[in-house]
Every structure is written in structure tokens, then in C-alpha cells.
């Protein structure tokens, strides 16, 4: 299935040569599906020069993958900040008065032990 060029519509105004360059870049870079894996891996470890260049080239022509990379970076940043706050939060447990009715309900459940 051929990939769609996302920035081609605006680039066509600048001439046929640019459109051909974008089309060529599309053929030599990974698909959008492969890009999701590469961008994710690039946040976990340093990729080879070839993969870094492929990502960079693909992101020059694909708005959707740029947006995905931004969202992934945001999720990574937020999840790290949540971990910092979670370490500072006191652990809250249920009082024994709340646990007992739950235990009794589970003991009496007709589905207990079934799989």
C-alpha cells in the first residue's frame, strides 16, 4: 500500500522538483508504522546514524509522525514527573473497617474459585 505524502500539497506550489524530492525521500525512509517503533526506540537508546538520519528525513515530510513524536515526548516527560511526585506521596491504605465487608463479600461470592 503506497504511503501518502503529507506535506506534498503545500510543497507543490514551490515546484515540481520539490515534489519529486519529497517523493524520493518517501521511498528511502521507513514507513509511518516503522517510524513509530524507531521514534520509541530512540527515546530508550541511541540509534545508529543511519536510523537517526532516516527518522530526521521522514520527519521533514510527514506531519503525522512529527505529531506522534511530540506526543510520545510529552508522555515520557509527564510520566517521569509523575514518578517524582508519587515517591513523595504517603501510601494510603484502607482502614480495617472497610476491608472486612469486602473480604466477606468475596467469601460469599458464587464466582469464587471459578476460572
C-alpha positions as CSV (number, residue, x, y, z in Angstrom):
1,X,0.0,0.0,0.0
2,X,1.6,3.3,-1.0
3,X,2.2,5.9,1.7
4,X,0.6,9.3,1.5
5,X,2.7,12.4,1.3
6,X,1.5,14.8,4.0
7,X,3.4,17.9,3.1
8,X,3.3,17.5,-0.6
9,X,0.2,19.7,-1.1
10,X,1.9,22.8,0.2
11,X,5.2,21.9,-1.5
12,X,3.6,21.5,-4.9
13,X,3.2,25.3,-5.0
14,X,7.0,25.6,-4.9
15,X,7.5,23.5,-8.0
16,X,7.7,20.1,-9.4
17,X,11.3,19.5,-8.3
18,X,10.5,19.8,-4.7
19,X,7.6,17.3,-5.1
20,X,10.0,14.8,-6.8
21,X,12.5,15.3,-3.9
22,X,9.8,14.7,-1.3
23,X,8.6,11.6,-3.2
24,X,12.2,10.3,-3.3
25,X,12.6,10.9,0.4
26,X,9.4,8.9,1.0
27,X,10.7,5.9,-0.9
28,X,14.0,5.8,1.0
29,X,12.7,6.4,4.6
30,X,10.8,3.9,6.8
31,X,7.0,3.7,6.6
32,X,5.0,5.6,9.3
33,X,4.4,2.3,11.1
34,X,8.1,1.6,11.2
35,X,8.7,5.2,12.3
36,X,6.5,4.7,15.4
37,X,8.9,1.9,16.5
38,X,12.0,3.9,15.7
39,X,10.9,7.0,17.4
40,X,10.0,5.0,20.5
41,X,13.4,3.2,20.4
42,X,15.2,6.5,20.0
43,X,13.8,7.6,23.4
44,X,15.2,4.5,25.1
45,X,18.6,4.1,23.5
46,X,20.9,5.8,21.0
47,X,20.2,4.6,17.5
48,X,22.6,4.1,14.7
49,X,23.5,7.1,12.5
50,X,21.5,5.5,9.6
51,X,18.4,5.2,11.7
52,X,18.7,8.8,13.1
53,X,19.1,10.1,9.6
54,X,16.1,8.1,8.4
55,X,14.0,9.5,11.2
56,X,15.1,13.0,10.5
57,X,14.4,12.7,6.8
58,X,11.0,11.1,7.4
59,X,10.0,13.9,9.8
60,X,10.8,16.5,7.2
61,X,7.9,15.2,5.0
62,X,5.4,13.7,7.5
63,X,3.3,15.9,9.8
64,X,1.6,12.9,11.4
65,X,4.9,11.3,12.5
66,X,6.1,14.7,13.8
67,X,2.9,14.9,15.9
68,X,3.4,11.3,17.1
69,X,7.0,12.1,18.2
70,X,5.8,15.2,20.0
71,X,3.1,13.3,21.8
72,X,5.5,10.5,22.8
73,X,7.9,13.0,24.1
74,X,5.2,14.7,26.2
75,X,4.0,11.3,27.6
76,X,7.6,10.5,28.5
77,X,8.1,13.8,30.3
78,X,4.8,13.6,32.2
79,X,5.3,10.0,33.3
80,X,8.7,10.9,34.7
81,X,7.4,13.9,36.6
82,X,4.5,11.7,38.0
83,X,7.1,9.3,39.3
84,X,8.8,12.0,41.2
85,X,5.6,13.1,42.9
86,X,4.5,9.5,43.5
87,X,7.6,8.9,45.6
88,X,6.7,11.8,47.9
89,X,3.1,10.8,48.4
90,X,2.2,8.9,51.5
91,X,0.9,5.4,51.0
92,X,-2.8,5.4,51.8
93,X,-4.4,2.2,52.8
94,X,-8.0,1.2,53.5
95,X,-9.0,1.1,57.2
96,X,-9.7,-2.4,58.6
97,X,-13.4,-1.4,59.0
98,X,-13.6,-1.0,55.2
99,X,-11.6,-4.2,54.4
100,X,-13.8,-6.6,56.4
101,X,-17.0,-6.1,54.4
102,X,-15.1,-6.6,51.1
103,X,-13.5,-9.8,52.4
104,X,-16.9,-11.1,53.5
105,X,-18.4,-10.3,50.1
106,X,-15.6,-12.2,48.3
107,X,-16.0,-15.2,50.6
108,X,-19.7,-15.4,49.8
109,X,-19.4,-14.8,46.1
110,X,-20.8,-17.6,43.9
111,X,-18.0,-17.0,41.4
112,X,-15.1,-17.5,43.9
113,X,-12.7,-20.1,42.7
114,X,-14.0,-20.3,39.1
115,X,-11.9,-19.6,36.1
